[in-house]
Amino acid sequence: MGALAALGAALVWSAASLLFERHGKTVGGLALNLIKCVVAVVLMLPTLAAMQGSVELDSLTPHAIRMLAISGVIGLAIGDTFWFACMLRVGAQRALLLYTMSPPMAALLGHFVLGEHLSPWAAVGMLVTLAGVAWVILERNPEAAAGPRVDWLGVAFGFGSAACQAVGTAITKLGAPDGDALEVSIVRLAAGAVGLVVVMALSGRLRRVLPFFESRRTFFGILVASILGTYLGVWLMNAGFLLTEVGVAATLNATSPIFVLVLAWALLGTRPSLRSAVGAVVAVTGVGLLFWTTLPG
């Protein structure tokens, strides 16, 4: 069941990414990020109340809540905004592929900051992942033959997102190693939402949320994407980590680049190039190799 949950998380996040890409251009990355954080928290609070009879964060100490708040600002307010900016520039397929760099970055942080063991084979897995990502990113876009070969700003946003997610993961592990998964998610998402509101208010961008309410198509598209990708996706991801080995769950979660290729072809008629398909498989294989070395025995 854990493996199925982890695969389900990858599938729903892939579907949500396509919806975000299709409906998010009139809203922008900051507003998209804020909307999905708020939607997820609004849904998670009654879920928590239904499961434990209250919305009190029983498993978290004040120190853990502070650490999780920092993690949410870095990983969600900053990291996810970078990811949305990347997605809106290079598309959901390449953005998800760049996101596979987060597990290797998290492993490096775990090694140098948390003292976790990193085997030579894990290093090979990181290099394989990087090779798969680079192979796809350096492919020329036939629709933009007259423009630059690579949207390097979009790529930078993607790597920035992966780095922020890795840092957020490390801080979460430091601050609340034994916290309830749903409570951890609520604190991180709420902190991310608050951080985004502050940034958008100070920069005069809160009005960027208005297009979300002005178009019924945009409203329902982003709402469904938020429910699928943030609420349900986080729920399935946490279930995967609880019901199977962490390495197995993390590897299956990283299969999103493959799912999004299939979904884009099946639903949108966007046929992937052979290079894109091979690169996605290579990158996911690298993540699998990285986490395979962490399994017992």
Backbone bond lengths (Angstrom), bond angles and torsions (degrees), N, CA, C in turn:
res aa  C-N    CA-C-N  psi(-1)  N-CA   C-N-CA  omega(-1)  CA-C   N-CA-C  phi
1 M - - - 1.461 - - 1.530 111.75 -
2 G 1.346 115.68 -35.65 1.456 119.04 -179.71 1.514 112.23 -63.32
3 A 1.338 115.57 -40.71 1.459 119.40 179.36 1.528 110.76 -65.84
4 L 1.326 116.49 -40.09 1.463 119.73 178.33 1.526 111.09 -64.76
5 A 1.331 116.87 -38.34 1.465 120.36 178.45 1.522 110.68 -64.35
6 A 1.328 116.69 -42.58 1.463 120.36 179.79 1.526 111.17 -65.02
7 L 1.327 116.31 -41.04 1.469 119.56 175.93 1.524 110.74 -65.61
8 G 1.331 116.28 -38.02 1.457 119.65 177.44 1.516 111.49 -62.55
9 A 1.337 117.53 -38.14 1.462 121.29 177.63 1.530 110.60 -61.69
10 A 1.335 116.00 -43.41 1.469 119.74 178.80 1.529 110.93 -64.02
11 L 1.337 116.46 -39.22 1.458 120.92 -178.35 1.526 111.60 -66.87
12 V 1.345 117.13 -47.86 1.467 118.54 -176.12 1.530 110.80 -70.20
13 W 1.340 117.69 -32.67 1.465 118.96 177.78 1.527 110.35 -69.15
14 S 1.324 117.57 -34.34 1.466 120.85 176.32 1.527 110.54 -64.38
15 A 1.337 116.33 -45.89 1.463 120.24 178.42 1.525 110.70 -63.22
16 A 1.337 116.62 -42.38 1.459 120.25 179.12 1.520 111.31 -63.00
17 S 1.325 117.20 -37.75 1.468 120.91 -179.29 1.520 111.32 -62.94
18 L 1.323 116.52 -40.73 1.465 119.63 177.33 1.525 110.96 -64.57
19 L 1.327 117.22 -39.09 1.467 120.85 177.76 1.528 111.11 -67.13
20 F 1.321 116.54 -42.51 1.465 120.02 177.14 1.526 110.87 -60.55
21 E 1.330 116.04 -42.73 1.466 119.99 179.99 1.524 110.94 -63.55
22 R 1.318 116.71 -39.26 1.467 121.14 -174.94 1.529 112.34 -75.17
23 H 1.339 116.77 -35.82 1.469 119.54 -172.51 1.529 113.87 -110.55
24 G 1.328 117.76 -2.30 1.449 119.04 -171.07 1.509 117.15 -96.30
25 K 1.328 118.79 -5.49 1.459 119.71 -173.69 1.524 112.96 -68.80
26 T 1.318 117.55 -29.83 1.470 119.66 178.98 1.531 111.40 -79.90
27 V 1.320 117.09 -12.13 1.458 121.33 -177.60 1.529 111.12 -100.33
28 G 1.326 116.72 -45.54 1.459 120.68 -179.14 1.516 112.57 96.05
29 G 1.354 115.28 162.24 1.450 120.98 -173.08 1.516 114.93 -62.95
30 L 1.333 117.90 -45.06 1.462 120.68 -178.69 1.528 111.43 -61.36
31 A 1.321 116.48 -48.07 1.465 120.31 -178.69 1.524 111.29 -66.74
32 L 1.328 117.39 -40.39 1.462 120.56 177.04 1.524 110.80 -57.91
33 N 1.321 115.62 -45.16 1.454 120.65 -178.90 1.526 110.83 -63.05
34 L 1.321 117.07 -45.21 1.464 120.84 179.72 1.526 111.13 -61.74
35 I 1.319 116.49 -44.58 1.473 120.50 -178.35 1.517 111.24 -61.03
36 K 1.326 116.81 -46.66 1.469 118.38 -176.37 1.526 111.20 -69.48
37 C 1.335 118.78 -32.42 1.467 120.82 176.08 1.525 110.70 -65.77
38 V 1.329 116.72 -45.31 1.464 120.71 -178.27 1.526 110.49 -65.81
39 V 1.329 117.36 -45.12 1.467 120.52 179.53 1.523 110.65 -58.82
40 A 1.329 116.76 -44.26 1.461 120.34 -178.44 1.525 111.72 -64.36
41 V 1.339 117.79 -43.83 1.463 120.67 -179.83 1.527 110.37 -64.25
42 V 1.326 116.80 -42.73 1.471 120.99 179.97 1.532 110.82 -59.84
43 L 1.321 117.43 -34.63 1.460 120.92 179.18 1.526 112.39 -82.93
44 M 1.337 116.65 -33.39 1.464 119.78 -176.49 1.522 112.95 -73.81
45 L 1.334 118.09 -32.76 1.464 120.25 -178.36 1.534 112.20 -61.84
46 P 1.344 119.67 -50.19 1.468 117.82 176.35 1.524 112.66 -66.34
47 T 1.329 117.04 -28.64 1.466 119.47 175.88 1.524 109.98 -63.78
48 L 1.337 116.26 -44.48 1.466 120.65 177.82 1.525 110.78 -62.74
49 A 1.345 116.58 -42.53 1.460 120.28 178.99 1.528 111.41 -62.27
50 A 1.323 116.56 -39.18 1.464 120.29 179.83 1.524 111.65 -68.22
51 M 1.337 116.22 -32.12 1.464 119.90 -175.84 1.513 112.65 -81.92
52 Q 1.356 117.99 -37.69 1.461 118.94 -175.61 1.528 113.75 -123.07
53 G 1.337 117.38 4.55 1.449 120.46 174.89 1.509 115.79 85.52
54 S 1.328 117.74 -1.94 1.463 121.85 178.24 1.519 108.33 -160.74
55 V 1.340 115.73 172.56 1.460 120.25 177.54 1.523 110.71 -106.16
56 E 1.325 117.19 17.40 1.458 120.62 177.35 1.531 109.88 -72.50
57 L 1.324 115.57 143.00 1.464 121.80 -178.00 1.526 109.03 -90.81
58 D 1.327 115.77 73.17 1.460 121.80 -170.69 1.522 113.76 -65.02
59 S 1.327 117.62 -29.64 1.463 120.13 -174.23 1.526 113.23 -87.63
60 L 1.343 117.43 -1.84 1.462 120.53 -172.43 1.523 111.76 -116.36
61 T 1.320 115.67 132.36 1.463 121.74 173.77 1.526 109.01 -83.76
62 P 1.346 118.04 164.44 1.465 119.45 175.46 1.523 112.80 -56.22
63 H 1.337 116.77 -38.33 1.472 119.87 177.65 1.522 110.44 -63.19
64 A 1.336 116.52 -43.04 1.463 120.05 -179.92 1.523 110.49 -63.03
65 I 1.323 117.26 -40.50 1.468 120.33 179.99 1.525 110.73 -63.54
66 R 1.339 117.02 -40.51 1.471 120.14 177.55 1.520 110.95 -63.09
67 M 1.319 116.70 -44.07 1.469 120.20 179.72 1.528 110.91 -65.00
68 L 1.319 116.58 -41.10 1.460 120.54 179.48 1.528 111.19 -66.54
69 A 1.329 116.38 -34.19 1.467 119.63 177.30 1.525 110.21 -64.05
70 I 1.333 116.24 -43.27 1.469 120.13 176.41 1.524 109.96 -62.15
71 S 1.332 115.51 -43.49 1.467 120.39 178.87 1.524 111.21 -60.43
72 G 1.349 116.32 -40.87 1.463 120.06 -179.26 1.513 112.06 -66.30
73 V 1.334 117.03 -39.68 1.465 119.79 179.22 1.527 110.43 -65.04
74 I 1.338 116.60 -44.21 1.472 119.87 -178.20 1.529 111.08 -71.97
75 G 1.332 115.99 -51.04 1.458 119.33 -173.32 1.514 114.67 -76.95
76 L 1.346 116.59 -35.95 1.465 119.99 -174.28 1.522 112.52 -102.95
77 A 1.340 117.70 -52.50 1.461 119.03 -178.49 1.529 111.10 -64.03
78 I 1.336 116.57 -45.92 1.466 120.23 -178.80 1.526 111.19 -89.19
79 G 1.341 116.27 -52.31 1.462 120.27 -174.74 1.511 114.02 -61.45
80 D 1.336 117.23 -47.38 1.463 119.36 -178.86 1.523 112.14 -71.20
81 T 1.344 116.85 -29.81 1.467 118.40 174.51 1.519 110.37 -65.13
82 F 1.333 116.76 -41.35 1.463 120.28 174.16 1.530 110.56 -59.31
83 W 1.358 115.45 -41.26 1.472 118.14 -177.62 1.520 111.10 -65.59
84 F 1.330 117.40 -43.31 1.463 119.79 178.57 1.528 110.86 -63.88
85 A 1.336 116.91 -39.64 1.465 119.96 176.80 1.520 110.29 -62.21
86 C 1.321 116.43 -40.71 1.470 121.19 176.77 1.527 110.57 -63.10
87 M 1.335 116.79 -47.03 1.460 121.12 -177.67 1.522 111.91 -61.79
88 L 1.330 116.73 -41.21 1.460 119.85 -178.47 1.519 112.05 -70.81
89 R 1.337 117.76 -18.57 1.467 121.14 178.81 1.530 112.48 -94.63
90 V 1.337 117.22 -42.15 1.475 119.41 -173.21 1.519 112.77 -113.43
91 G 1.341 118.60 -4.48 1.452 121.37 179.43 1.523 112.42 94.81
92 A 1.332 115.24 158.81 1.462 120.78 -176.42 1.519 112.28 -64.11
93 Q 1.341 117.54 -35.74 1.456 120.06 -175.81 1.524 111.89 -63.84
94 R 1.321 116.90 -49.26 1.456 119.43 -179.49 1.535 111.19 -73.18
95 A 1.328 117.01 -33.51 1.461 119.38 178.84 1.531 110.95 -63.21
96 L 1.322 117.47 -42.95 1.460 120.65 177.73 1.525 111.11 -65.69
97 L 1.323 116.04 -35.17 1.463 119.04 178.20 1.529 110.23 -66.01
98 L 1.322 117.39 -43.28 1.459 120.34 176.95 1.526 111.16 -61.92
99 Y 1.320 115.84 -30.30 1.461 120.19 -179.26 1.527 112.10 -66.08
100 T 1.333 117.65 -21.17 1.466 119.61 178.47 1.521 111.96 -67.26
101 M 1.335 117.66 -9.80 1.459 120.12 175.82 1.523 111.89 -76.61
102 S 1.326 117.76 -12.57 1.460 120.27 -179.04 1.538 112.76 -64.82
103 P 1.358 119.93 -45.73 1.466 118.63 178.51 1.535 113.68 -58.95
104 P 1.346 120.17 -45.37 1.468 118.04 175.79 1.532 113.03 -60.53
105 M 1.337 116.79 -39.79 1.461 119.16 178.33 1.525 110.74 -64.89
106 A 1.334 116.64 -40.19 1.463 120.23 177.93 1.526 110.74 -64.43
107 A 1.338 116.80 -38.06 1.462 120.24 178.54 1.529 111.04 -64.51
108 L 1.330 116.81 -40.11 1.465 120.09 177.47 1.526 110.93 -64.15
109 L 1.326 116.62 -43.03 1.465 119.34 177.33 1.526 111.06 -63.87
110 G 1.331 116.03 -40.18 1.455 119.47 177.72 1.519 111.93 -61.13
111 H 1.324 116.12 -35.36 1.465 120.92 179.92 1.526 111.35 -71.09
112 F 1.332 116.24 -48.72 1.461 119.94 -173.07 1.531 113.59 -85.52
113 V 1.330 117.78 -28.03 1.467 120.86 -176.42 1.530 111.91 -101.38
114 L 1.335 116.38 -42.86 1.462 119.83 -176.08 1.516 113.46 -97.67
115 G 1.337 116.79 -5.03 1.459 120.19 178.86 1.511 114.05 75.00
116 E 1.337 118.46 21.03 1.461 121.60 179.31 1.526 110.82 -76.54
117 H 1.320 115.52 147.10 1.467 120.49 -178.30 1.520 110.75 -72.39
118 L 1.329 115.79 138.68 1.461 121.80 178.29 1.522 107.77 -129.93
119 S 1.339 115.71 110.15 1.457 119.99 -175.50 1.519 111.17 -81.35
120 P 1.344 117.02 163.95 1.470 119.80 175.55 1.527 112.76 -58.05
121 W 1.333 117.31 -35.48 1.459 119.50 179.17 1.528 111.71 -67.21
122 A 1.327 116.34 -31.52 1.459 119.23 175.49 1.522 110.42 -64.04
123 A 1.329 116.24 -39.67 1.466 120.34 177.28 1.528 110.66 -63.45
124 V 1.337 116.16 -37.82 1.464 119.65 176.22 1.521 110.36 -62.86
125 G 1.331 116.77 -41.64 1.457 120.47 177.85 1.515 112.14 -59.85
126 M 1.329 116.98 -40.33 1.466 120.48 177.55 1.519 111.27 -61.99
127 L 1.327 116.57 -43.86 1.466 120.46 -179.70 1.523 111.04 -65.60
128 V 1.335 116.74 -37.97 1.466 120.20 178.30 1.524 110.22 -64.61
129 T 1.335 116.62 -43.22 1.462 120.42 177.56 1.526 111.05 -60.21
130 L 1.315 116.47 -47.22 1.463 120.98 179.39 1.525 111.05 -61.12
131 A 1.328 117.02 -38.88 1.468 120.58 179.32 1.525 110.88 -64.35
132 G 1.352 116.86 -43.03 1.459 119.73 178.94 1.513 112.27 -63.72
133 V 1.341 116.72 -40.91 1.459 120.97 178.35 1.524 110.53 -64.34
134 A 1.338 116.50 -47.58 1.466 120.64 -178.49 1.523 111.18 -62.70
135 W 1.324 117.46 -37.56 1.466 122.27 -178.72 1.531 110.97 -59.47
136 V 1.343 115.94 -40.20 1.465 120.03 -179.15 1.524 111.05 -80.59
137 I 1.326 117.35 -43.32 1.458 120.99 -176.10 1.522 111.47 -61.23
138 L 1.330 117.39 -34.97 1.465 121.26 -177.24 1.523 113.09 -83.63
139 E 1.337 116.69 0.90 1.466 119.73 176.68 1.530 109.71 -72.87
140 R 1.307 116.58 133.51 1.456 120.05 -179.57 1.517 110.22 -70.59
141 N 1.314 115.47 136.69 1.465 121.64 176.78 1.525 108.47 -83.81
142 P 1.343 118.96 113.59 1.460 120.76 -177.02 1.515 113.61 -63.86
143 E 1.356 117.29 -22.08 1.458 120.05 -179.85 1.530 112.17 -80.82
144 A 1.335 115.81 -9.69 1.467 119.51 -179.51 1.520 110.00 -129.73
145 A 1.333 115.33 46.26 1.456 119.90 -175.97 1.517 112.53 -63.22
146 A 1.328 116.60 -29.04 1.459 119.26 -177.82 1.527 111.62 -83.83
147 G 1.301 117.58 -13.05 1.453 121.09 -177.44 1.515 111.65 -96.85
148 P 1.325 116.84 -167.41 1.460 120.21 179.84 1.516 111.58 -66.57
149 R 1.321 115.52 151.08 1.456 120.61 -177.78 1.531 111.32 -63.90
150 V 1.309 116.80 -39.93 1.459 121.92 -177.52 1.521 109.42 -132.83
151 D 1.326 116.61 136.80 1.457 120.95 173.46 1.539 106.99 -81.76
152 W 1.327 115.28 88.95 1.461 119.61 -172.92 1.517 112.15 -68.00
153 L 1.329 118.22 -28.59 1.456 119.43 176.88 1.521 110.25 -66.86
154 G 1.342 116.09 -42.02 1.460 119.67 176.01 1.520 111.79 -62.00
155 V 1.344 116.72 -40.67 1.462 121.18 177.95 1.529 110.15 -64.05
156 A 1.344 116.55 -41.53 1.467 120.33 178.65 1.524 110.86 -61.98
157 F 1.340 116.63 -40.96 1.457 119.95 175.90 1.538 110.49 -60.17
158 G 1.334 116.39 -40.94 1.456 120.53 -179.80 1.515 112.51 -63.90
159 F 1.336 117.10 -45.51 1.460 120.31 178.32 1.531 110.62 -67.33
160 G 1.348 116.66 -36.91 1.461 120.17 176.63 1.510 111.66 -62.48
161 S 1.325 116.65 -40.31 1.457 121.05 177.33 1.521 111.27 -62.83
162 A 1.340 116.51 -46.40 1.464 120.67 179.73 1.527 110.85 -60.87
163 A 1.335 116.34 -40.58 1.467 120.14 179.86 1.524 110.93 -66.00
164 C 1.331 117.12 -43.39 1.471 120.45 178.97 1.523 111.24 -63.73
165 Q 1.331 117.09 -39.62 1.460 119.83 178.74 1.524 110.42 -64.92
166 A 1.331 116.49 -39.48 1.463 120.08 179.18 1.526 110.73 -64.05
167 V 1.330 116.96 -43.82 1.467 120.90 178.28 1.528 110.03 -64.13
168 G 1.338 116.51 -43.45 1.456 120.40 178.71 1.519 112.05 -60.42
169 T 1.341 116.46 -39.86 1.462 120.87 178.45 1.520 111.08 -63.78
170 A 1.337 116.64 -43.72 1.461 120.87 -179.71 1.529 111.01 -63.59
171 I 1.335 117.03 -42.77 1.467 120.24 179.63 1.530 110.57 -65.82
172 T 1.324 116.71 -39.11 1.465 120.70 177.47 1.524 110.62 -60.51
173 K 1.326 115.44 -43.58 1.462 119.95 -179.07 1.522 111.12 -67.23
174 L 1.319 116.72 -35.97 1.465 120.66 177.38 1.527 111.68 -69.52
175 G 1.339 116.00 -42.60 1.455 120.37 -172.25 1.499 115.32 -83.06
176 A 1.320 117.72 -34.52 1.473 119.97 -174.98 1.525 110.66 -143.17
177 P 1.345 116.94 64.25 1.469 119.13 -177.44 1.521 113.93 -63.92
178 D 1.334 117.71 -24.31 1.462 121.44 -177.01 1.529 112.18 -116.05
179 G 1.330 117.64 16.04 1.457 120.74 -177.59 1.517 112.61 -73.81
180 D 1.323 115.68 152.20 1.467 121.31 175.05 1.527 109.20 -63.82
181 A 1.323 116.39 134.47 1.464 120.50 -173.20 1.522 112.36 -60.70
182 L 1.337 117.29 -40.72 1.456 120.22 -178.66 1.538 110.83 -69.46
183 E 1.322 116.97 -41.38 1.463 120.40 178.35 1.529 110.83 -64.15
184 V 1.323 116.22 -41.40 1.466 120.65 177.07 1.523 110.59 -59.68
185 S 1.322 116.08 -44.17 1.463 120.67 -179.08 1.526 111.32 -63.33
186 I 1.331 116.64 -41.79 1.466 120.67 -178.80 1.525 110.77 -62.58
187 V 1.332 116.93 -45.96 1.466 120.19 -179.05 1.526 110.68 -63.91
188 R 1.323 117.07 -44.83 1.468 120.07 -177.99 1.527 111.02 -64.94
189 L 1.330 116.76 -43.66 1.464 120.04 -179.47 1.521 111.57 -67.54
190 A 1.342 116.96 -40.61 1.469 120.17 179.01 1.525 110.48 -64.03
191 A 1.336 116.81 -42.76 1.461 120.11 178.52 1.523 111.00 -64.48
192 G 1.318 115.55 -40.04 1.468 118.83 177.19 1.519 111.60 -62.25
193 A 1.336 116.67 -41.67 1.465 120.74 179.80 1.524 111.02 -64.25
194 V 1.326 117.24 -43.31 1.468 120.62 179.07 1.527 110.19 -62.54
195 G 1.326 116.39 -44.44 1.455 119.67 178.36 1.521 112.56 -59.90
196 L 1.312 116.06 -40.54 1.463 120.41 179.10 1.523 111.88 -67.05
197 V 1.339 117.24 -40.74 1.466 120.52 178.54 1.528 110.09 -60.97
198 V 1.334 116.99 -43.22 1.466 120.88 -179.87 1.525 110.64 -62.18
199 V 1.329 116.36 -48.04 1.467 120.52 -178.78 1.524 110.80 -62.72
200 M 1.325 116.68 -45.18 1.465 120.06 -177.61 1.520 111.87 -68.89
201 A 1.331 116.76 -34.75 1.466 119.84 178.58 1.527 110.23 -68.02
202 L 1.345 116.53 -43.77 1.460 120.33 -178.47 1.518 112.25 -67.79
203 S 1.339 116.50 -29.81 1.466 120.37 -178.48 1.528 112.40 -96.17
204 G 1.337 117.22 2.97 1.451 120.61 179.16 1.518 114.29 70.10
205 R 1.340 116.96 27.75 1.465 120.03 -176.13 1.531 113.77 -108.08
206 L 1.321 117.56 7.36 1.464 118.09 179.04 1.522 111.88 -60.82
207 R 1.317 116.81 -26.90 1.463 119.62 178.96 1.526 112.29 -66.59
208 R 1.336 117.08 -14.93 1.465 119.57 178.46 1.523 112.31 -65.66
209 V 1.335 116.60 -14.33 1.469 120.26 177.48 1.531 111.03 -76.47
210 L 1.331 117.47 -21.37 1.470 120.97 -173.17 1.529 113.85 -58.88
211 P 1.359 120.47 -40.82 1.470 118.51 179.11 1.528 113.73 -57.83
212 F 1.330 117.00 -23.43 1.466 121.10 177.05 1.525 110.72 -60.40
213 F 1.338 117.31 -34.06 1.457 122.32 -177.50 1.529 112.70 -94.95
214 E 1.310 117.81 -15.67 1.459 120.52 -172.83 1.526 113.56 -84.80
215 S 1.307 117.41 -23.45 1.464 121.13 -179.51 1.521 109.18 -119.33
216 R 1.329 116.54 123.98 1.462 120.10 179.80 1.525 111.23 -61.53
217 R 1.323 116.34 -38.85 1.465 120.08 -179.68 1.522 110.99 -65.42
218 T 1.331 116.11 -44.47 1.464 119.94 178.26 1.519 110.66 -64.52
219 F 1.332 117.06 -42.98 1.458 121.90 -178.82 1.519 111.23 -58.05
220 F 1.316 117.21 -53.46 1.461 120.00 -176.42 1.525 111.80 -71.33
221 G 1.327 117.56 -34.02 1.457 119.84 178.20 1.521 111.74 -62.88
222 I 1.346 116.85 -48.06 1.461 120.77 -179.42 1.524 110.79 -71.57
223 L 1.333 117.30 -36.40 1.467 120.70 178.42 1.529 110.95 -61.84
224 V 1.329 116.58 -47.46 1.470 120.11 179.12 1.519 110.36 -63.52
225 A 1.343 117.13 -41.51 1.464 120.66 178.65 1.523 111.01 -61.82
226 S 1.334 117.42 -39.59 1.469 121.34 179.59 1.524 111.28 -66.83
227 I 1.339 116.03 -40.91 1.462 119.47 179.02 1.529 110.38 -66.20
228 L 1.317 116.12 -45.49 1.461 120.07 -179.35 1.523 111.61 -66.81
229 G 1.335 115.64 -53.72 1.460 119.45 -169.45 1.510 114.64 -78.17
230 T 1.342 117.56 -40.04 1.458 119.53 -173.41 1.524 111.91 -97.08
231 Y 1.319 117.81 -51.58 1.466 119.36 -179.07 1.532 111.67 -72.80
232 L 1.324 117.15 -61.29 1.466 119.92 -177.13 1.523 111.37 -69.97
233 G 1.331 117.00 -38.31 1.458 119.92 -179.38 1.515 112.14 -62.36
234 V 1.345 117.07 -45.20 1.464 120.55 177.98 1.526 110.57 -64.47
235 W 1.315 116.37 -39.25 1.477 120.83 179.40 1.534 110.61 -61.09
236 L 1.322 116.74 -49.04 1.463 120.36 179.61 1.523 112.06 -66.42
237 M 1.338 116.43 -37.95 1.464 119.82 179.02 1.529 110.38 -61.81
238 N 1.341 116.41 -46.17 1.462 120.18 179.03 1.527 111.30 -63.28
239 A 1.329 116.69 -39.25 1.463 120.13 177.48 1.519 110.88 -62.30
240 G 1.334 116.13 -39.97 1.463 120.13 177.70 1.511 112.05 -60.62
241 F 1.342 116.50 -44.60 1.462 120.09 -179.70 1.530 111.82 -66.22
242 L 1.356 116.99 -31.96 1.457 120.63 -178.09 1.527 112.51 -79.35
243 L 1.329 116.93 -30.67 1.466 120.30 -170.82 1.520 114.44 -102.67
244 T 1.321 117.95 -4.46 1.462 119.89 176.47 1.521 108.57 -147.97
245 E 1.339 116.65 176.80 1.460 119.76 -179.68 1.520 110.76 -61.30
246 V 1.336 116.08 143.59 1.456 121.33 -177.76 1.526 111.28 -57.93
247 G 1.341 116.51 -43.21 1.456 119.73 -179.35 1.512 112.85 -62.75
248 V 1.323 116.36 -41.32 1.469 120.67 178.30 1.522 110.47 -64.06
249 A 1.344 115.98 -46.95 1.466 120.14 -178.97 1.532 110.89 -62.52
250 A 1.339 117.45 -43.71 1.463 120.70 -179.14 1.520 111.32 -63.48
251 T 1.324 116.33 -39.04 1.467 119.95 179.19 1.524 110.91 -66.17
252 L 1.334 116.96 -44.28 1.460 120.29 179.69 1.529 111.12 -67.03
253 N 1.338 117.37 -35.46 1.467 120.11 175.76 1.523 111.26 -62.09
254 A 1.322 116.06 -30.05 1.467 120.82 -176.75 1.521 113.31 -80.52
255 T 1.341 117.21 2.80 1.470 119.47 179.16 1.525 112.62 -81.65
256 S 1.327 118.08 5.58 1.470 120.99 179.54 1.530 113.46 -52.70
257 P 1.345 119.94 -41.29 1.475 118.67 179.67 1.523 113.63 -58.65
258 I 1.331 116.92 -30.74 1.462 120.01 178.45 1.527 110.24 -76.94
259 F 1.318 117.06 -43.76 1.465 121.05 177.90 1.525 111.44 -59.73
260 V 1.343 116.79 -42.19 1.463 118.57 -175.82 1.524 111.32 -68.01
261 L 1.329 117.79 -31.16 1.463 120.31 174.78 1.523 110.65 -62.88
262 V 1.346 115.40 -44.89 1.468 120.31 -178.93 1.528 110.81 -67.22
263 L 1.334 116.79 -44.58 1.468 120.07 -178.89 1.527 111.66 -65.58
264 A 1.329 116.87 -41.20 1.466 119.89 179.55 1.523 110.45 -63.52
265 W 1.309 117.06 -36.96 1.481 121.52 178.58 1.530 110.02 -70.27
266 A 1.352 116.02 -45.65 1.467 119.81 -174.92 1.529 112.43 -73.00
267 L 1.326 117.50 -39.50 1.467 120.68 -173.23 1.519 113.59 -96.81
268 L 1.330 116.83 -32.80 1.464 119.96 -174.88 1.521 113.06 -111.73
269 G 1.328 117.29 -6.65 1.453 120.52 -179.08 1.516 113.77 72.53
270 T 1.352 117.40 16.90 1.460 121.70 179.23 1.522 108.93 -88.89
271 R 1.315 115.10 99.56 1.467 119.14 -176.96 1.525 110.10 -78.21
272 P 1.348 117.78 125.31 1.463 119.65 -178.77 1.519 111.42 -74.22
273 S 1.312 115.76 150.39 1.464 119.63 174.64 1.523 108.91 -74.56
274 L 1.331 115.53 158.20 1.461 119.92 177.81 1.522 110.21 -59.67
275 R 1.330 116.49 -37.71 1.459 120.32 -179.67 1.528 111.04 -63.99
276 S 1.335 117.78 -41.37 1.460 121.20 178.60 1.524 111.17 -63.12
277 A 1.329 116.52 -43.88 1.458 120.61 -179.03 1.524 111.57 -64.73
278 V 1.334 116.01 -45.67 1.460 119.99 -179.94 1.524 110.55 -64.49
279 G 1.322 116.70 -43.44 1.462 119.96 -179.85 1.510 112.15 -62.14
280 A 1.341 117.38 -40.12 1.462 120.76 178.85 1.520 111.06 -63.83
281 V 1.339 116.68 -43.47 1.465 120.74 179.39 1.532 110.33 -64.19
282 V 1.333 116.60 -41.85 1.468 120.20 179.53 1.527 110.76 -63.41
283 A 1.338 117.11 -44.31 1.465 120.42 -179.49 1.524 111.29 -62.37
284 V 1.330 117.18 -44.95 1.463 120.87 179.77 1.526 110.50 -66.44
285 T 1.336 117.22 -36.50 1.462 121.17 176.12 1.526 110.70 -61.22
286 G 1.339 115.86 -39.68 1.456 119.61 177.43 1.515 112.36 -62.57
287 V 1.344 116.34 -41.77 1.467 119.96 176.74 1.529 110.08 -63.27
288 G 1.329 115.97 -41.10 1.465 119.93 178.18 1.510 111.98 -61.68
289 L 1.331 116.70 -41.77 1.466 121.25 179.25 1.531 110.37 -64.71
290 L 1.336 115.03 -40.09 1.467 119.84 178.98 1.530 111.02 -59.00
291 F 1.342 117.33 -47.48 1.451 120.00 -175.65 1.527 112.95 -83.72
292 W 1.331 117.04 -21.69 1.468 119.51 177.25 1.517 110.78 -60.67
293 T 1.326 115.97 -33.44 1.463 120.06 -178.82 1.524 112.19 -71.15
294 T 1.345 117.84 -13.12 1.465 120.41 -179.87 1.518 112.83 -91.97
295 L 1.330 117.15 -9.09 1.466 119.80 -176.82 1.526 110.27 -73.25
296 P 1.337 117.18 145.76 1.465 119.79 179.85 1.516 111.96 -67.41
297 G 1.332 115.99 149.35 1.465 121.03 178.01 1.483 112.67 83.78
